[in-house]
């Protein structure tokens, strides 16, 4: 078949005898032979390109021997030049905003981050098979592909997990911090943590228990739980802080909400701009992340941490307790997005700026549609290639109330 346009999810769309085929390991315009990998739906099937008859000029040799049809499912675009990867991601963001948010003319450019397309992943989760061997899963499968390296993962982190066996474990989380300290957390087969250890630079012997990891962004140091959430690309936090603060344009005396605040990165970055008379409220559900945020915001008396879920009810309670409505709301929800109820609740505040950080363009587009229905408009968008070799892209959107007619 001849392959059509790129689609959300790391594949391209083709048609065969009137039926839609979602094809991985190919590029738009290529002519390929495919093997069907999933055929459960009457309207479409999934397939891998197993032979390339007419190649795209943007196709390259995969740098990872574990990437390709039937192999590790961790990367989507190893066969594509980095420049073309960013073009494909931009096309996906544009298509999602057009189709789901009704915005057909958004100009999208995916910005490159420094460091290259390999060894950027500073935090990862590796699966473990029944024999204790670590690896990553095949695409849309529970099968574990055993690895001896992962070229997109920082070498110390990959070596710490992939050079040893993990009997009785279901997975292993790993991170390497700004000082080169590697933290590993063993998870059981239900995903529950079973203990952590750290490996310091120059040492071959892990220490227990693990402490907090140090990260750097926005010109200062931050603490997070050893393998706790932080942007996986070493340059992503700096890029996102610059985008968020630039869009927020916080002023002295303003009130800012930082929702899904994690370790307080965005709230801490915005807090200096509101000054001593302003207020920044960081809302986060995870207890360990709240503890890290408390530590990170020391020295910023205008910033505070509230532990709680960011849902419609919790947000309503929070807004009722504020002495004034928020001027700026920053949110960095999980991959599923904020959802319609939370988006409507945020829009009802009338905040002059909503800065939305998103790791999934479809979720972003759905929530932008809700904001548009509630009287907001998309004013600006920046996108970053924070996940090279994969289909993922990080976006920062600025939403403002629509001017009155």
N, C-alpha and C positions, 0 to 999 in steps of 0.2 A: 504494500500500500504506500501511497504518498502521504506524508505527515502534514497536518495542518498546524494551527496556531498553538502557542504555549497556553497552559491552563494552570489554575491554582492547584498546588499539590505536587509539583515536580514531574509532571508529565505533559505530553502534547495530545491534541485531539485529532483523531483521524476517523475516516468512515470506510466501512467495508460492506458492500451490498446493502447500503442504507442504514447500517447499524453503527452507532458511535463506539469507538475504541479509544480508551485512554492508554497511551503508550509511553512507557518509561524508556530511558537510555537512548533517546533520539533527539532530534532537533527539527524545528519547522522547516519544511521544504525537502527533507530527506526522503528518499525512497528506500524502504526497508522491508525485510521479512520479519514478521512478529510471531511470537509464541503466546497463545492465550494463557494467562495465569489465573484468571478468576472469571467465572461465567455463571453468575448467580441471578442476574437481572435480565429481564426481557429486552430492555431498551439499550443496554450497553454492556461492554465487557472490558476487562483490563488485560494488558499484554506487555511483554518485554520485546524490544527490538533485538533480535539475535543475529541478524546479518544486515549490513549496510550496503545497499546496491549503489546508491548515489549519495555521497556524503556532503554535508554542509561545510562551507569553508571555515566555519567556526568550531569544527570538531578537532579535538586533540587526543593524544594518548592519555589514558587515565594514570595519574601519578600513584594511585593506590592499587596494589594487586588484588585487594579484596572487593573492589568496586566493580559492578557490572551485573548483567542479568543473572539472577539466581544466587547472587552473593550477598554481601552485607547491604542492609537497607539504610545505612546511616547517611549516605550522601546521594544527592539527586543529579548533580551537574559536574561530576568529575571529568566527563568527556567534553566539556565546553570551556572555551577560553574565558578567563575572568571578566574581560570586558563584555563579552556576550552574555555571561551569567547576569551581570547587572542590567543589561538591556531586557533580558527575559523577565527579571523580577519587576522592573519598571512597568512592563507590559501587563503583568498580572495585577499590580496595584491599580493601574488605570482601568483595567477590565472590571475588577471588583467594584470600584467606585462607580463606574458607569452602570453596571448591571444591578447592584444591590442598593446603591445610594442615589441613583438617578443623576449622576454628575458625569456627563460624557466628555468633558473638556478639561479635566484636571491635568496639568503639566507635571509629570513625575520624572525625576532623575534620581537614580540610586547612587549615593555617594560612596566612593571607595574609602575604606579605613586603612591606615598604615599597617604594615607587617606582612603583607602577602596573603596568599590563599591557603597556606598550610601552617600547621603548628600554632594556630590562633586560639584553639579551644582550651581555656584555662579551667573549665569545670565540665564534668561529664558523668554520665551513669553508664556503666558497663553491665551487661547481663552475664549470668553464670549458668552453665549447663549442669546437668545432674551429676557429672563427674567432678565438678568444681572448677572447670576450665572457663576462663573469662573470654568475653567477646561481645559482639553486637548481634541484634536480631535481623533476620531477613525481612524484606519489605512485606508488611501486612502478614506477619507470621510470628509464632512463638519460638521457632527454631533459632538456636544460637549458632552463629558463625564464629568459631574460635579464631582469635587473632593473636599475632605476636607483636603487632604495632598498629597504631591508628594515626596516619599522617596528618590529620587535621588537629589532633590533640597535642598540647604541649608535651614535649618529649619526657620530662620528669614525671608528669602525671600518667602518661601512657605506660611508661616503664614500671611505675609503682604498682599498677593493677595487672598488667598483662604479662609480667615476668614471674608470676607466682600463681599457685592454685588457691581457691577459696572454697574449701569443703563446707557443705551445709548452707552456703550463702545462696540467695536468689539474685542478688545484684550488688554492685559496689559503686558508691559515689566517690568521686575524687575531685580535688581542686588543688591548684597551685597559686599561691598568693603573690603579692608584689615583692616579697622578700625571697621567693623561691621555695617556701615551705609547702610541702605536699601533705594534704590531709586526705585520708581515706576513711569512709564510713561503710561498714558491712551492713547489708540489709538482709532480712530473712525472706523466705519465699512469699510472704504476704506484704513485703515492702516496709517492714518495721525495722528501725535502726537497732543494731546489735552491738554497737561500740565503734569508737573511732580511734585513730592513731595518727601521728604526724611523723614526717621524715624531713629532717632539716638538711639544707645544702651541705655537702661534704660528708654526710653520715650515711651508713648503710643499715642502721638499726632504728626501726620506728620507736617513737616514744608514746606512752599513753599516760593520762588521757589527753585527747586533743583539746586545744584551746581555740581562741578566735583567730581568724585569718585577717591579715592586713591588706587593704586595697587602697589604691590611690586614684583620685579623680577630682577635677575641679580645683586643682592646686592644693589639696590637703589629703590627709590619711583618713581612712574609714575602717571600722571593724565590722566583721560579719561572723556568724557562726561558721566553723571550719569549712563545711561543704554547703553552707546556706546559700540562699539566692543572691546572686550578683551577676551582672552582665558577663557572658562567657568570653567575649572578645576583649582583649586587654585595652583596646582603644575605644570600646563602645561607650563606657560610662562617661568619659570626657566628652565625646561627641553628643551624647544625649543631654548631658547637663548644659552644654552650650546651646543646644536647640531649645530645651525647655525654658531656660532663663531668658533666652532671646525672645521667645514667643510670649512668655508671661509678662515681661516688662513690669515687674512688681515695683511699687512705689512706697515710700515711707508712710507708715500708718495703716497700710492695707492689711486685710485678713486673707490668708491663703490656706486652702485645704489641700493636703497631699494624701490622696486616697490610694490604697494598696501600697503603702509607703515603704515596705521592706525595712531596710536598715537606715532609712531616713535620707537617702541620697538626694532626692529632688527637694524635699523640704529643707534640708540643711543648706542646699545650694541657693535657694530662694530667700532664706531667712535674713541674710545680711541686708538685702535690698529693702525689706519692710522696716528695718530699724527697730529701735527700742519701743516705739509706740505701736508697732504692728504686731501681728500674731500669725503664727504658722502652726496648724494642727495636723499632725501626721497620724493617719489611721491605718492600722495593720492588725490582722487577726492572729498571726503567728507569735507565740510568746517569746521564742528565742530572738526573732527579728525585732520585736519591741524592745527587748533588753539591749540589743546592739544599737538600735536607734537612740535609746536613752543615753548610751555612752557617747554616741557620735554627735549628739546635739548639746552635750555639755559645753558651756560657754556661750550658748545662744539662748538667753532667757526668754526670748520671744517665741521660741519653738517648744512644742510639747507633743507627747506621744499618747494616743488613745488606743487601747487594745480593743478590738471589736471587728465584727464582720462588716464588710462594705456591701450591704444589701439595702433594699428599700426601707425596711423598718429601722435598721440601725442608723442609716443616713438621716432619716426623719428625726430620730432622737437626738443625734448629734447637732443638727441644724437648730433644733428647738433650744438647745443649751447654749448656743453661741449668743453673745450679746449684740451681734450684728451679722448681717448676711455676708458671705464670702465675696471678695472682689475677684479672686482668681481661684480656679480649681485645677489641680494637676492630678491626673489619674494614670496609673500603669497597671491595668487589670491583667489577669491571667489570659492564656491563649483564647479562651472562649469569649473574651470581651466583657464589658460591664453589663450588657443586657439592657433590654428595653426599660424595665422598671427603674433601674439605677440611673440610666441616661435621662429619663424623663424627670426624675427627682433632681438631678443636677441642673437640668435646664430650667426648672421651676425656680431656682435660686436667683436667676437673672445675673449671675456672675458675668463680669465684663469680658472675661477670657476663660475658656476651658482648653487646657493643654492636655491632649490625649496621646499617650505613648502606647504603641501597639506592636505586638510581635506577629499578628496574623491579619493580613489585609482584608479577609472576608469578614472577620469579627469587627474590625474597624469600620468597614463600609456599612454593615448592618446598624451599628450604633450611630454612625453619622446620619443615616437615614432617619433614625429616631430623633436625633437632635434637630434635623431640618424640619420635621413635623412639629417640633416643639418651639420653633421660632429662631433657631440658630443657623448660621451658615458656615461653611468651610472656607476659611480665609487663606490659609497657607498650609503647606505640607512639605516635610523633608523626609527622605528615606535613606537608610544606611545599609550597606552590605556588611552587617554584623555577623553573618553566618556563611562565609564563602564555601563553595562546593555543595551547598544545600539549597533548597528552594525557599528557605526562610528569609525574611527581610524585616527590619525594624523601621517603623514609621513614627513620626511625631506630627500631630495635626493640631492646628489652631482653629478653634471654633469661637465665634463671637455672635452676640444677639443680632438678628437681622434688623437693619434700620427700619424705622416706621415709615410707612408710605406717605 
